Amino acid sequence: MSIAQKDFDFLRKFVLEKTAISLGSDKIYLLESRLAPLCREYGLADVSEIVDLLRKSPLGRLSSSVLDAVTTNETYFFRDSKPFLELEKELIPELIARKGSCSTLKIWSAACSSGQEIYSVAMILEDKFPELKSWNVQLYASDVSSAMVDRTKAGVFNQLEVSRGLPSSMLIKHFSRKGESFYVKEHLKRCLEVFALNLASPWPALPKFDVVFLRNVLIYFDPPTKEAILRKVEKVLEPGGSLFLGGSESTLGLRTSLVRKMRTFCPLYVLPS
């Protein structure tokens, strides 16, 4: 299934206006692969029929389905490993020592996709830091896709998803199996709040976070939008708070108060105290 140039141009503009995500001219293959299942689901012959319907009704169910398909990114448990090692081996112990009697910890996965990232964080806190059981631990997860928000809230994964990056000991401890699906147990959900958020739009009132994960998402925005998002991150980070970016992302060339610090396992972007 190929996409005509005029339809590709329309879809690029549509996605940009709705999400601020900038699709390069080389992303036509991405749209082809992401929208082909939608054509089958809606009984449409090709992408041109999707475009015709979007022109007539840009706010309907199809619009949400298109945006969900385009903005959903690959993820898996403990993806890229090094940020999670940094969190477990260095950052959480430092926060525990630094906070002392202020026993509150807030961590946000700001582009959570289907939830593997925030549940990876939850499992680290549960398994490695028993002293946090007496703390007020608050985990947050958000995504622009309403479908991904629903998936994260549900915490249900298939066999392929739990076989990617998730140690078998954690699977046994933190999931229950029903048929071919694996369900996150309630003890990992009790401190988790999940909500829809377009990073490029105005943000609601949010608490101050000790740690923010914003990995593999800034690459989809143009520089002014990246800077605007980082400024908003600065406002919701505690002084001395840390931001994780994706392995191919950095703040190089962007105006931000965040300071890049090379740590034991990966870089962190820290808000000065």
N, C-alpha and C positions, 0 to 999 in steps of 0.2 A: 504494500500500500504506500503510494507516494503522495506527497502534499504539494499542491500547486503553490508557486511563489506568492501569489496574492493571498491565498489562505494562510500561508505561513506568516506573512507580514501582519495579517489581521490578528492571528493568535498571539504573536509576539507583543503587539500593542495591547491586546486584551489582558494578557498576563501581567504586563508591566503596570497597567492602570489599576488592576485589582490587588496586586501583591508587591509592586515595586521590584519584582525580580526581572532582571534583564537577561533575556535569552539571546545569545550571540547567533550570528548567521550560520554557525556550524552546528546548531542544535536542532536542525530539521529532523535528523535521525531520531533524536530524543522524543520529539513530538509524535513522529510516526509510530514509534514503539509504544509510547504511553497512551496514545489515543485509539490505537487499533482495538484493544479490548472494549473501549467505550462504544465504538461503532457496533460491535457484536451485541453488547448489552442493550443498546437502544434500538437495535434493528436497523441501523443506517448503513448505506452502501459504502461510504467513504468519509474522509475528514471534511470534504467540502459540504456535506450535509450537516455536519456538526457546526461548521461556520455559519451556514444559512440559518440554523436554529438560534445560534447565539446572537446573530444580528437582529433577529426578531424578538428574542426574549433573553437579554443579557443577565437577568437576575434569577432565573429559574433553577430547577434542580440540575439541569445539564450543566449550567455554569459552575455550580459547586463541584460537580463530578469532574469537569475539565481541570479546575484549579487543584483539586485533590490529586488528580493523576499527574499533573505537571510538577507539583511542589513536593510530592512524597519522595524522600531520598532513602537510599539503602542504609540500613543500620543493622547492627548485631550486638550481642552482649559483649561487653568489655572491648569494644572496637578500638583498635590501634594500641591497646594495652598500656602504653606508657602514661597517659593521663591518669589512669586508674591506679597504676603503681605509685605515681606522684601523690595522688590523693591519700592512698593507704599508708605509704611508708614515710611521707614527709609532712604533707599539709594538714591532715587531721590531727596527728600528734602535736604539731605546732599550735594549732587552734585550741586544742584542749589545754595545753600548757599556758597559752596566752590569755585565754578567757577566764581561767580560774573560777571564781564563784559565779560569774555570769554564764550560767549553764544553758545557753541557747545556741543552736546551730541551724542556719538556714542555707539551703543549697537549691539552686534553680537550674534545670535543664531547659534552655530557652528555645530550642528547636528539637523537640523530643521525638518526632516521628512516631513510631509505634510503641515507644516506651522502653526499649532495651537499655538505653543509657541511664535513665533515672532508676530503673530497677537494679542495674549493676551497682550504682552508688548505694542504694538501699541495702543490698546484700553485703557490701564491704562494711558499712556501718554496723549492721546486725552481727556479722561474724567476727569482725576484728576488733571491735571497740565495745566490750561489755559495759564499760564505765558510762557510755552514753545512754544506757537504759534509764538513768535518773535525770537525763537532760530533756529539755524541750527541743526535740529535733523536728524540723519542719522541712519537708521536701516539696518542691514545686516543679511542674512540668507544663510546657505550653507548646502549641504548634499552630500554624496558620490553617492547617487542614482540619476541618471538623471531624472527618473520618478518623484521622490519626489521634485526635483528642479522645474520641470514643474508644478507640482500640487501647490507648494507654490506660484509660479508666478501667476498662474491662480486664486488662492484664491476661489475655488469652493468646497463646502462641502455638504454632504447629510444630511438627517433628523437625522440620528443616531449621526453623528459627531457634529452637532450643539446642540444636546440635552445632550451632555456630558460635563459638567463643564461651559457652557456658560450661563450667566444670560439672562433671556428673554429681559430685558431692553437693553442690549448690542446687542442682536440679532436684535431687531427692529431698533436700531440706526445705526448699522454698516454693516448690510447685506441687500441685496435685494433678493427677492425670485422669481425664475422663474421655474415653474413646481415643481419638487421635489428637486431642487437644490437651494442652498443659496450662493450668490455671495458677497464677500467682496467688500465694496464700495471703490471708488477710493481714498477717502481722507485718508484711511489707507495705501494705496499703494504708495502714492506720494513720500515718503521718504525712500522707501524700495528697496534694491538691493539684488537679489538672484543669487547665483552662485554655480556651482558644485565644490566640494573640497573633496579630500581624505585626511583626517587628518594625515594619516601616510606617505603621500608622501610630496615632497617639496611644500611649500606654495608659492603662488604668492605674490607680494607686497601688503600689507594690511595697512590700517590706524591704528592709535593707538585708542584703545577702552577704554571707561570708564567702561563698563560692558560686560562680556562674559558669555553666558550660554553654558555649555558643560555638559549637564545632561544625565545620563543613557547611556553613550557611552563608557567611559573608561573601564567599566567592560568587554568589549569584547576584550581588548588588553592585551598582556603580559606585565610584568613590564618594560622591556626596551623601548617598544613602548609607554607606558604610560608616562615615563619620557621624551622621545623625544617630545611627543605632548605638555606636560606641559612646556618644555623649549621654544617651539615655541609660546605658549600662553603668556609666560612672555614677549617675544619680542614685542607682539602687544598690551599689556596692558599699559595704561598710568600709571605713578607712582601713587600709591594709588588706582589703578583700582582694580575691584573686579571680581572674578570668582565664578559662581554658578556650583556646581557639583550635581549629583543625590543623593538621600537620602541614598543609600547604598554605595556611593563612598567616598573616601577620598584620601589624599596624604600620608597617613601613610606608612612608609617604602620606600617612593620614594624620590629621590633627586630633590629638587625644592626650589626656592627662595620664593615661595608663602607661606604666613603665614596664618594658620587657625585661624579665629576669630569667636567665638560664638556670634551671634547677637540676636536680640529680637525674631526673628521667625525661623531662620535657620543659619547654619554656612556659612561664606564667606571665600574665599581664596584670600588674598589681596597681591598685589605686593608692597613691601615697597617703600615709597617715597624717 
